[in-house]
């Protein structure tokens, strides 16, 4: 059917459907994060901003993680007088590292000679 043969009601219905399709395409682009049409806004650059609700949710989760980290770190990494403890290697770990280093030095000495 040709466009000129359509009635005013049919044209109105087609325009409404076209608008709904455009709205759904924009919604799909927002969900997928990629443009299906490939056009940028008039500024020429796509720009994403975070909603206030998203910012609030992010800040709440960050505060929770800071509290958890602070509670865990304070319980494990302090001495009786409240000073922070510096991590040191255990004697078994030192012996293991020394053995590995002696093996490495020996191998280097043999390949250099």
C-alpha positions as CSV (number, residue, x, y, z in Angstrom):
1,X,0.0,0.0,0.0
2,X,1.3,3.4,-0.9
3,X,1.7,6.2,1.6
4,X,-0.6,8.5,-0.3
5,X,-3.5,6.0,-0.1
6,X,-3.4,5.8,3.7
7,X,-6.2,7.5,5.7
8,X,-5.5,10.1,8.5
9,X,-6.3,7.5,11.1
10,X,-3.8,5.0,9.7
11,X,-1.1,7.7,9.5
12,X,-1.7,8.7,13.1
13,X,-1.5,5.0,14.2
14,X,1.7,4.6,12.2
15,X,3.2,7.7,13.8
16,X,2.3,6.4,17.3
17,X,3.9,3.1,16.6
18,X,7.0,4.8,15.2
19,X,7.3,6.8,18.4
20,X,6.9,3.7,20.6
21,X,9.6,1.9,18.6
22,X,12.0,4.9,19.0
23,X,11.3,5.0,22.8
24,X,12.0,1.2,23.0
25,X,15.2,1.6,21.0
26,X,16.4,4.3,23.4
27,X,15.5,2.2,26.4
28,X,17.4,-0.8,24.9
29,X,20.4,1.4,24.3
30,X,20.4,2.6,27.9
31,X,20.2,-1.0,29.1
32,X,22.9,-2.4,26.8
33,X,25.1,0.7,27.0
34,X,25.7,0.7,23.2
35,X,24.0,2.6,20.5
36,X,22.2,0.6,17.9
37,X,21.8,3.7,15.7
38,X,25.4,4.8,16.1
39,X,24.6,8.5,16.4
40,X,25.9,10.8,19.1
41,X,24.0,13.8,20.6
42,X,24.5,17.2,19.2
43,X,27.6,17.7,21.3
44,X,29.3,14.9,19.3
45,X,30.3,13.0,22.5
46,X,28.3,10.5,24.4
47,X,28.3,11.3,28.1
48,X,27.2,9.1,31.0
49,X,26.4,10.5,34.4
50,X,25.4,8.6,37.6
51,X,22.0,9.0,39.1
52,X,21.7,10.4,42.6
53,X,20.3,7.1,43.8
54,X,23.3,5.2,42.3
55,X,25.7,7.6,44.0
56,X,24.0,7.1,47.3
57,X,24.1,3.3,46.9
58,X,27.8,3.4,46.0
59,X,28.7,5.6,49.0
60,X,26.7,3.3,51.4
61,X,28.5,0.2,50.1
62,X,31.9,2.0,50.4
63,X,31.2,3.1,54.0
64,X,30.3,-0.5,54.8
65,X,33.5,-1.9,53.3
66,X,35.6,0.8,55.2
67,X,34.0,-0.3,58.5
68,X,34.6,-4.0,57.8
69,X,38.2,-3.3,56.8
70,X,38.8,-1.0,59.8
71,X,37.3,-3.5,62.3
72,X,39.4,-6.4,60.8
73,X,42.6,-4.4,60.6
74,X,42.4,-3.0,64.1
75,X,41.8,-6.4,65.7
76,X,44.7,-8.1,64.0
77,X,47.3,-5.5,63.4
78,X,47.8,-3.8,66.8
79,X,49.9,-4.6,69.9
80,X,48.8,-4.4,73.5
81,X,49.9,-0.7,73.6
82,X,47.8,0.1,70.5
83,X,50.8,0.5,68.1
84,X,50.4,-1.0,64.7
85,X,52.3,-4.2,64.0
86,X,54.6,-4.4,61.0
87,X,54.4,-7.7,59.2
88,X,57.5,-9.9,59.6
89,X,58.4,-13.2,58.1
90,X,58.3,-16.4,60.1
91,X,61.6,-18.3,60.8
92,X,60.3,-21.2,58.6
93,X,59.6,-18.7,55.8
94,X,63.0,-17.2,56.1
95,X,64.6,-20.6,55.9
96,X,62.6,-21.5,52.8
97,X,63.5,-18.2,51.1
98,X,67.2,-18.7,52.0
99,X,67.2,-22.2,50.5
100,X,65.6,-20.9,47.3
101,X,68.1,-18.1,47.0
102,X,71.0,-20.5,47.5
103,X,69.6,-22.7,44.7
104,X,69.2,-19.6,42.4
105,X,72.7,-18.3,43.1
106,X,74.2,-21.8,42.5
107,X,72.3,-22.0,39.2
108,X,73.5,-18.5,38.1
109,X,77.1,-19.4,39.1
110,X,77.0,-22.5,37.0
111,X,75.6,-20.8,33.9
112,X,78.0,-17.9,34.2
113,X,81.1,-20.1,34.3
